[in-house]
Amino acid sequence: MRTFEEYVERLKKMRPNVYMGGQLVDRMNPAFQPGIKTIGLTFTLPEEDEKLKEMTYVKSHLTGKTINRFTHIHQCEEDLLTKQEMTRLYCHKAGRCIQRCMGVDVMNALSVVTKDIDNVHGTEYHQRFNKYLEWYQENDIIGNCAQTDVKGDRSKRPHQQVDPDLYLRVVEKKEDGIIISGAKAHNTIAPYADEIIAVPTRAMKSEDKDWAVACAVPADAEGLYLITVAHNQRDRKHFPAPIGDTGGAHSITVYDNVFVPWERVFMCGETEFAGQLAALFATYHRHSYTGCKPAISDILMGTAALVSEYNGIGKASHVRDKLADYIAVAELVYSAGIAAGLKSRKAASGTQVPNVIYTNVGRYHAGVHIYEEYEILADLAGGLAATLPREEDFVNPITKPYLDKYIMRNPKVSSDKIQLCYRLVENLIASAPGAAAQISGIHGGGSPIMEKIAINGTYDMESKKAIAKYLAGIED
């Protein structure tokens, strides 16, 4: 396993291919440091927190060596449950998404589907994948999953688009590999990932054969362009706080005739498995969401309770009522994840797959309530989060006495604590990361409509109709 310092050193050595604000930028750009520090927690926290150490370090089923769970292939129900709890705890420490779930989720999906393709077609994808996985685990790799194609005209399939590159496709097959072209969107952590792992975004038909591709490339591969935006908190100069140290960045990832050697290709033309791989990554990622989203609810809930206490209304009935709404969302989503783990199944590859229904029910429940959770905090905190003076004004000898005097609320709470509490509220709901988090709360891992599609597509409705027929006395 790597150290955080070794991870950073690798980033420094990567080929510059990240663009931001119209400029080619270095991976050590200050805008990426909060995101790098967020990922860094998965390296450093296990050495500081005994409980996280027990959860994070696990034995590889391939080599028996100790690896980071963020590179692990789930082998049993307990693996899924531990990953879920671990994710919730990491997000508490980061104050946001820990950003490393995409890698473990896509690797688990590939471990299942490569085996299934081999069983049908006699290919060697699973053997390739396991060799890649061993390297991935040995080097504690940070992987980004590039799934969402830019799609172009949403009413048309990949082969029907006016521009064939609107879905990632195979341009050419060569003796030593393939050439791919296209773009993927919403690639969180891409500017500070080691690897970009592409998988299909939808089910495909035989005409879409060139677009049924899954493969891994280094994040600085020739022909790869990461067009990036970063969402970070305002710099803390006088009142440092843990939430100010973390952040995120997202890329549109452009593949301009990128070469991929065959040993890194895990699907190439097997259209009947494209939908399975797309759905399976979503299933794993939505299960991870049943860990991270309750953590975000915990953070919003705790902040709402604290600001209410500082405002002197902590015991008011309407406050307690709103806090109960937080609890209901957080724990129902988390419970759905537990159920998905306990009702999981073993795939042909030996990989444990979370229950599709419970996973999607949990993710759907989280998505449709996301704005309500932010609204509760805004309601209880009041408008100050949007108009809070800058840090400098709280240390300026002329303005500080006025702010200390007029920011006071509950007389038992110091003005310093009130200011810090409101700065946290500002970070959560009145900042670029706060706004982005609300949108990703709906769409990250799949929009609510996608969860409904997955639920309706896999739920046993016939058994429920049979119950109704029995009770009605209807005989077929």
C-alpha positions as CSV (number, residue, x, y, z in Angstrom):
1,M,0.0,0.0,0.0
2,R,1.0,3.6,-0.7
3,T,1.4,6.5,1.7
4,F,-0.3,9.8,1.1
5,E,3.1,11.3,0.2
6,E,3.7,8.6,-2.4
7,Y,0.3,9.3,-3.9
8,V,1.2,13.0,-4.2
9,E,4.6,12.2,-5.7
10,R,3.0,10.2,-8.4
11,L,0.6,13.0,-9.3
12,K,3.6,15.4,-9.6
13,K,5.2,13.1,-12.2
14,M,2.1,12.7,-14.4
15,R,2.0,14.3,-17.9
16,P,0.1,17.6,-17.9
17,N,-3.2,17.1,-19.6
18,V,-5.6,19.0,-17.2
19,Y,-7.3,22.2,-18.5
20,M,-9.1,24.7,-16.3
21,G,-10.2,28.2,-17.0
22,G,-8.7,28.0,-20.5
23,Q,-5.3,27.1,-19.3
24,L,-3.2,23.9,-19.1
25,V,-2.7,23.5,-15.4
26,D,-0.5,21.3,-13.2
27,R,-2.0,18.6,-11.0
28,M,-0.5,20.4,-8.0
29,N,-2.6,23.5,-8.8
30,P,-4.0,25.1,-5.6
31,A,-7.6,24.5,-6.8
32,F,-7.0,20.7,-6.6
33,Q,-5.3,20.7,-3.2
34,P,-8.6,20.4,-1.2
35,G,-9.7,17.4,-3.4
36,I,-6.2,15.8,-3.0
37,K,-6.5,16.3,0.8
38,T,-9.9,14.6,0.7
39,I,-8.5,11.5,-1.0
40,G,-5.6,11.7,1.3
41,L,-7.8,10.9,4.3
42,T,-8.2,7.4,3.0
43,F,-4.4,7.0,3.4
44,T,-3.9,8.9,6.7
45,L,-7.0,8.3,8.8
46,P,-6.4,4.5,9.2
47,E,-3.1,5.4,11.0
48,E,-4.9,7.8,13.3
49,D,-8.2,6.1,14.0
50,E,-8.2,2.4,15.2
51,K,-11.8,1.8,14.2
52,L,-11.2,3.1,10.7
53,K,-8.0,1.1,10.5
54,E,-9.9,-2.1,11.2
55,M,-12.4,-1.3,8.5
56,T,-10.0,0.0,5.9
57,Y,-7.4,-2.7,5.9
58,V,-8.5,-6.0,4.5
59,K,-6.9,-9.2,2.9
60,S,-7.0,-9.4,-0.9
61,H,-8.8,-12.5,-2.1
62,L,-6.3,-12.7,-4.9
63,T,-3.0,-12.5,-3.1
64,G,-3.8,-12.6,0.6
65,K,-1.9,-9.4,1.1
66,T,-3.2,-6.5,3.2
67,I,-4.8,-3.9,1.0
68,N,-7.0,-0.8,1.3
69,R,-10.7,-1.7,1.2
70,F,-11.2,1.0,-1.4
71,T,-9.4,-1.5,-3.8
72,H,-11.2,-4.6,-2.5
73,I,-13.5,-7.0,-4.3
74,H,-16.4,-7.8,-1.9
75,Q,-16.5,-11.5,-1.0
76,C,-19.3,-11.7,1.4
77,E,-22.2,-9.8,3.1
78,E,-19.9,-8.5,5.8
79,D,-17.7,-6.8,3.1
80,L,-20.6,-4.8,1.8
81,L,-21.8,-3.8,5.3
82,T,-18.3,-2.8,6.4
83,K,-17.7,-0.7,3.3
84,Q,-21.0,1.1,3.9
85,E,-20.2,1.9,7.5
86,M,-16.7,2.9,6.7
87,T,-17.9,5.2,4.0
88,R,-20.2,7.0,6.4
89,L,-17.4,7.5,8.9
90,Y,-15.0,8.8,6.3
91,C,-17.5,11.3,5.1
92,H,-18.0,12.6,8.7
93,K,-14.3,13.4,8.7
94,A,-14.2,15.0,5.3
95,G,-17.5,16.9,5.7
96,R,-18.4,15.8,2.2
97,C,-18.1,12.9,-0.2
98,I,-14.9,11.0,0.4
99,Q,-14.6,10.7,-3.5
100,R,-13.0,7.2,-3.6
101,C,-16.1,5.0,-3.9
102,M,-16.2,5.2,-7.7
103,G,-13.0,3.2,-8.0
104,V,-14.1,0.3,-5.8
105,D,-17.6,0.3,-7.3
106,V,-16.4,0.0,-10.9
107,M,-13.8,-2.6,-10.0
108,N,-16.5,-4.8,-8.4
109,A,-18.8,-4.4,-11.3
110,L,-16.0,-5.4,-13.7
111,S,-15.1,-8.4,-11.6
112,V,-18.6,-9.7,-12.1
113,V,-19.3,-8.9,-15.8
114,T,-15.9,-9.9,-17.2
115,K,-16.5,-13.4,-15.8
116,D,-20.0,-13.5,-17.2
117,I,-18.8,-12.5,-20.7
118,D,-16.1,-15.2,-20.6
119,N,-18.6,-17.8,-19.6
120,V,-20.7,-17.0,-22.7
121,H,-18.0,-16.1,-25.3
122,G,-14.9,-18.0,-24.1
123,T,-13.0,-14.7,-23.9
124,E,-10.2,-13.9,-21.5
125,Y,-11.5,-10.6,-20.0
126,H,-11.7,-11.9,-16.4
127,Q,-8.1,-13.2,-16.5
128,R,-7.0,-9.7,-17.8
129,F,-9.1,-8.0,-15.2
130,N,-7.6,-10.0,-12.3
131,K,-4.1,-9.2,-13.5
132,Y,-5.0,-5.5,-13.6
133,L,-6.7,-5.8,-10.2
134,E,-3.6,-7.3,-8.6
135,W,-1.6,-4.3,-9.8
136,Y,-4.4,-2.0,-8.8
137,Q,-4.4,-3.4,-5.2
138,E,-0.7,-3.7,-4.9
139,N,-0.3,0.0,-5.7
140,D,-3.3,1.3,-3.8
141,I,-4.6,3.0,-7.0
142,I,-7.0,5.9,-7.1
143,G,-9.5,5.0,-9.8
144,N,-12.1,7.3,-11.5
145,C,-15.1,5.7,-13.2
146,A,-15.9,7.3,-16.5
147,Q,-19.5,6.1,-17.2
148,T,-21.7,8.9,-18.3
149,D,-21.4,9.6,-22.0
150,V,-22.2,13.0,-23.2
151,K,-25.0,11.3,-25.3
152,G,-25.9,14.0,-27.8
153,D,-29.5,13.6,-28.9
154,R,-31.1,11.7,-26.0
155,S,-33.8,10.2,-28.3
156,K,-31.2,8.3,-30.4
157,R,-29.0,5.3,-29.7
158,P,-25.2,5.5,-30.0
159,H,-25.1,4.3,-33.6
160,Q,-27.8,6.8,-34.6
161,Q,-26.0,10.0,-33.4
162,V,-24.9,12.5,-36.1
163,D,-21.4,12.4,-34.4
164,P,-20.3,8.9,-33.5
165,D,-18.1,10.3,-30.7
166,L,-21.0,11.4,-28.6
167,Y,-20.7,7.9,-27.0
168,L,-17.2,6.5,-26.3
169,R,-16.4,4.1,-29.1
170,V,-13.8,1.8,-30.6
171,V,-12.4,3.5,-33.7
172,E,-9.9,0.8,-34.6
173,K,-8.8,-2.6,-33.4
174,K,-5.1,-3.3,-33.7
175,E,-2.9,-6.3,-33.0
176,D,-1.7,-4.8,-29.7
177,G,-4.9,-2.9,-28.6
178,I,-7.7,-0.6,-29.5
179,I,-8.1,3.1,-30.4
180,I,-11.0,4.8,-28.7
181,S,-12.6,8.2,-29.2
182,G,-15.4,10.1,-27.4
183,A,-16.0,11.9,-24.1
184,K,-17.3,11.1,-20.6
185,A,-18.9,13.7,-18.3
186,H,-19.1,14.4,-14.6
187,N,-15.8,12.7,-13.8
188,T,-15.3,13.6,-10.1
189,I,-11.6,13.3,-9.0
190,A,-10.3,12.8,-12.6
191,P,-7.6,15.6,-12.2
192,Y,-6.1,13.8,-9.2
193,A,-6.8,10.1,-10.1
194,D,-4.3,7.6,-11.1
195,E,-6.5,5.7,-13.6
196,I,-9.7,6.5,-15.6
197,I,-11.8,3.4,-16.0
198,A,-14.5,3.6,-18.7
199,V,-17.7,1.5,-18.8
200,P,-20.9,1.8,-20.9
201,T,-23.6,4.1,-19.8
202,R,-26.6,2.2,-21.1
203,A,-28.0,-1.0,-22.7
204,M,-27.0,-1.5,-26.3
205,K,-28.1,-3.4,-29.4
206,S,-26.1,-5.2,-32.0
207,E,-25.8,-2.0,-34.1
208,D,-24.0,-0.4,-31.1
209,K,-21.2,-2.9,-31.1
210,D,-18.4,-0.3,-31.5
211,W,-19.7,1.6,-28.4
212,A,-19.8,-1.5,-26.1
213,V,-16.4,-0.9,-24.6
214,A,-14.9,-1.0,-21.1
215,C,-11.2,-0.3,-20.4
216,A,-8.7,1.4,-18.2
217,V,-6.2,4.1,-19.1
218,P,-3.7,6.1,-17.0
219,A,-5.2,9.5,-16.2
220,D,-2.4,11.2,-18.2
221,A,-2.6,8.9,-21.3
222,E,-1.7,10.4,-24.6
223,G,-4.8,11.8,-26.3
224,L,-6.7,12.2,-23.0
225,Y,-7.9,15.7,-22.1
226,L,-9.4,16.5,-18.7
227,I,-11.4,19.8,-18.9
228,T,-12.0,20.6,-15.3
229,V,-13.9,22.7,-12.8
230,A,-13.1,22.8,-9.0
231,H,-15.6,23.5,-6.2
232,N,-13.8,24.5,-3.0
233,Q,-14.6,26.4,0.1
234,R,-13.4,30.0,0.6
235,D,-9.9,30.0,2.1
236,R,-9.7,30.0,5.9
237,K,-7.0,32.4,7.0
238,H,-7.9,33.3,10.5
239,F,-10.4,30.6,11.6
240,P,-9.1,27.2,10.2
241,A,-11.6,24.3,10.3
242,P,-11.5,20.8,9.0
243,I,-14.3,21.4,6.5
244,G,-12.1,24.1,4.8
245,D,-9.4,21.6,4.0
246,T,-11.5,19.4,1.7
247,G,-13.0,19.9,-1.8
248,G,-13.6,18.4,-5.2
249,A,-13.1,18.8,-8.9
250,H,-14.9,17.4,-11.9
251,S,-14.0,16.9,-15.5
252,I,-15.3,16.3,-19.0
253,T,-12.9,13.6,-20.1
254,V,-12.1,13.7,-23.8
255,Y,-10.6,10.6,-25.5
256,D,-9.0,11.8,-28.7
257,N,-7.9,8.6,-30.4
258,V,-6.5,7.1,-27.2
259,F,-4.6,3.8,-27.5
260,V,-5.5,1.1,-25.0
261,P,-3.4,-2.2,-24.9
262,W,-5.5,-5.3,-24.9
263,E,-4.5,-6.2,-21.4
264,R,-6.5,-3.1,-20.2
265,V,-9.6,-3.9,-22.3
266,F,-12.4,-5.6,-20.4
267,M,-15.3,-5.4,-22.9
268,C,-15.1,-4.9,-26.7
269,G,-18.2,-5.4,-28.7
270,E,-20.2,-7.7,-26.4
271,T,-23.4,-5.5,-26.6
272,E,-25.6,-7.9,-24.7
273,F,-23.5,-7.2,-21.6
274,A,-23.3,-3.4,-21.9
275,G,-26.5,-2.8,-20.0
276,Q,-25.5,-5.3,-17.3
277,L,-22.2,-3.5,-16.7
278,A,-23.9,-0.1,-16.7
279,A,-26.5,-1.2,-14.2
280,L,-24.1,-3.1,-12.0
281,F,-21.8,-0.2,-11.6
282,A,-24.9,1.9,-10.7
283,T,-25.9,-0.8,-8.2
284,Y,-22.6,-0.8,-6.4
285,H,-22.3,3.0,-6.5
286,R,-25.8,3.4,-5.1
287,H,-25.0,1.0,-2.3
288,S,-22.0,3.2,-1.5
289,Y,-24.4,6.1,-1.5
290,T,-26.3,4.5,1.3
291,G,-23.2,5.1,3.4
292,C,-22.2,8.6,2.2
293,K,-25.6,10.2,2.0
294,P,-26.6,9.4,5.6
295,A,-23.2,11.0,6.5
296,I,-24.2,14.2,4.7
297,S,-27.6,14.0,6.5
298,D,-25.7,13.6,9.8
299,I,-23.6,16.7,9.0
300,L,-26.6,18.8,8.0
301,M,-28.6,17.5,11.0
302,G,-25.9,18.2,13.5
303,T,-25.3,21.7,12.1
304,A,-29.1,22.4,12.2
305,A,-29.3,21.3,15.8
306,L,-26.2,23.3,16.8
307,V,-27.3,26.5,15.2
308,S,-30.7,26.1,16.8
309,E,-29.1,25.7,20.2
310,Y,-26.9,28.8,19.6
311,N,-30.0,30.7,18.6
312,G,-31.8,29.7,21.8
313,I,-34.5,27.6,20.2
314,G,-33.0,24.2,20.4
315,K,-35.9,22.7,22.4
316,A,-38.7,24.3,20.4
317,S,-41.2,21.8,19.0
318,H,-40.8,22.9,15.4
319,V,-37.0,22.4,15.7
320,R,-37.4,18.9,17.1
321,D,-39.9,18.1,14.4
322,K,-37.5,19.1,11.6
323,L,-34.6,17.2,13.2
324,A,-36.8,14.1,13.2
325,D,-37.1,14.5,9.4
326,Y,-33.4,14.4,9.1
327,I,-33.2,11.2,11.2
328,A,-35.9,9.6,9.1
329,V,-34.1,10.2,5.9
330,A,-30.6,9.3,7.2
331,E,-31.5,6.1,8.9
332,L,-34.0,4.8,6.3
333,V,-31.3,5.3,3.6
334,Y,-28.7,3.6,5.8
335,S,-31.2,0.8,6.6
336,A,-31.8,0.2,2.9
337,G,-28.1,-0.3,2.5
338,I,-27.9,-2.8,5.3
339,A,-30.8,-4.7,3.8
340,A,-29.0,-4.6,0.4
341,G,-26.0,-6.2,2.0
342,L,-27.9,-8.8,3.9
343,K,-30.0,-9.7,0.9
344,S,-27.0,-9.7,-1.5
345,R,-26.1,-12.5,-3.9
346,K,-22.9,-14.2,-5.0
347,A,-22.0,-13.8,-8.7
348,A,-20.2,-16.4,-10.8
349,S,-17.0,-14.6,-10.2
350,G,-17.4,-15.0,-6.4
351,T,-18.1,-11.3,-6.0
352,Q,-20.8,-10.3,-3.6
353,V,-23.5,-8.1,-5.3
354,P,-25.9,-5.9,-3.3
355,N,-29.6,-6.4,-3.6
356,V,-30.8,-4.2,-6.5
357,I,-34.2,-3.3,-5.0
358,Y,-33.0,-2.2,-1.6
359,T,-30.0,-0.4,-3.1
360,N,-32.2,1.6,-5.5
361,V,-34.9,2.3,-2.9
362,G,-32.3,3.7,-0.6
363,R,-30.8,5.9,-3.3
364,Y,-34.2,7.1,-4.5
365,H,-35.3,8.0,-1.0
366,A,-32.1,10.1,-0.5
367,G,-32.4,11.8,-3.9
368,V,-36.0,13.0,-3.5
369,H,-35.4,14.5,-0.1
370,I,-32.1,16.2,-0.7
371,Y,-33.5,19.8,-1.1
372,E,-35.7,19.4,1.9
373,E,-32.7,18.7,4.0
374,Y,-30.9,21.8,2.8
375,E,-34.1,23.8,3.3
376,I,-34.4,22.8,6.9
377,L,-30.9,24.1,7.7
378,A,-31.6,27.3,5.8
379,D,-34.9,27.7,7.7
380,L,-33.4,27.2,11.2
381,A,-30.2,29.1,10.6
382,G,-31.8,32.2,9.0
383,G,-30.3,34.5,6.5
384,L,-26.9,35.2,8.2
385,A,-25.3,32.3,6.3
386,A,-25.7,34.3,3.1
387,T,-24.5,37.6,4.5
388,L,-21.9,36.6,7.0
389,P,-19.0,39.2,7.0
390,R,-15.6,37.9,5.9
391,E,-13.1,36.5,8.4
392,E,-10.9,39.6,8.3
393,D,-13.8,41.7,9.7
394,F,-13.9,39.4,12.8
395,V,-10.2,40.2,13.5
396,N,-10.0,43.8,12.5
397,P,-9.7,45.9,15.7
398,I,-12.2,48.4,14.5
399,T,-15.0,46.0,13.3
400,K,-14.4,43.1,15.6
401,P,-16.1,44.7,18.7
402,Y,-19.2,45.5,16.7
403,L,-19.5,42.1,15.3
404,D,-18.9,40.4,18.6
405,K,-21.6,42.6,20.1
406,Y,-24.2,42.2,17.4
407,I,-23.7,38.6,16.3
408,M,-24.7,37.4,19.8
409,R,-27.7,35.2,20.3
410,N,-27.9,32.7,23.1
411,P,-26.1,34.6,26.0
412,K,-24.6,31.3,27.1
413,V,-22.7,31.0,23.8
414,S,-19.7,33.1,23.0
415,S,-19.6,35.2,19.8
416,D,-16.6,33.3,18.6
417,K,-18.6,30.0,18.6
418,I,-21.6,31.6,16.9
419,Q,-19.4,33.0,14.2
420,L,-17.7,29.7,13.6
421,C,-21.1,27.9,13.5
422,Y,-22.4,30.3,10.9
423,R,-19.3,29.9,8.9
424,L,-20.0,26.2,8.8
425,V,-23.5,26.9,7.7
426,E,-22.1,29.1,5.0
427,N,-19.8,26.3,3.9
428,L,-22.7,23.8,3.7
429,I,-25.4,25.8,2.0
430,A,-24.0,29.2,0.8
431,S,-20.9,28.2,-1.2
432,A,-19.9,26.7,-4.5
433,P,-19.4,23.2,-2.9
434,G,-22.8,23.5,-1.1
435,A,-24.6,24.3,-4.4
436,A,-22.8,21.5,-6.3
437,A,-23.6,19.1,-3.4
438,Q,-27.3,19.7,-3.8
439,I,-27.2,18.9,-7.5
440,S,-25.1,15.8,-7.0
441,G,-27.4,14.8,-4.2
442,I,-30.1,14.4,-6.9
443,H,-28.0,13.1,-9.8
444,G,-24.9,11.5,-8.4
445,G,-25.0,7.7,-8.9
446,G,-28.2,8.2,-10.9
447,S,-31.2,10.5,-10.9
448,P,-34.4,9.4,-9.0
449,I,-36.0,8.4,-12.3
450,M,-33.2,6.0,-12.9
451,E,-33.8,4.4,-9.6
452,K,-37.5,4.1,-10.5
453,I,-36.5,2.4,-13.7
454,A,-34.3,-0.1,-11.9
455,I,-36.9,-0.8,-9.3
456,N,-39.7,-1.3,-11.8
457,G,-37.4,-3.4,-14.0
458,T,-36.4,-5.8,-11.3
459,Y,-39.3,-5.9,-8.8
460,D,-41.5,-9.0,-8.7
461,M,-44.8,-7.3,-9.3
462,E,-46.5,-10.6,-10.4
463,S,-46.2,-12.0,-6.9
464,K,-48.1,-8.9,-5.6
465,K,-50.8,-9.3,-8.2
466,A,-51.1,-12.9,-7.1
467,I,-51.8,-11.7,-3.6
468,A,-54.5,-9.4,-4.8
469,K,-56.0,-12.2,-7.0
470,Y,-56.1,-14.5,-4.0
471,L,-57.7,-12.0,-1.7
472,A,-60.3,-11.1,-4.5
473,G,-61.1,-14.7,-5.2
474,I,-59.9,-14.5,-8.8
475,E,-58.8,-17.7,-10.4
476,D,-56.8,-17.8,-13.7
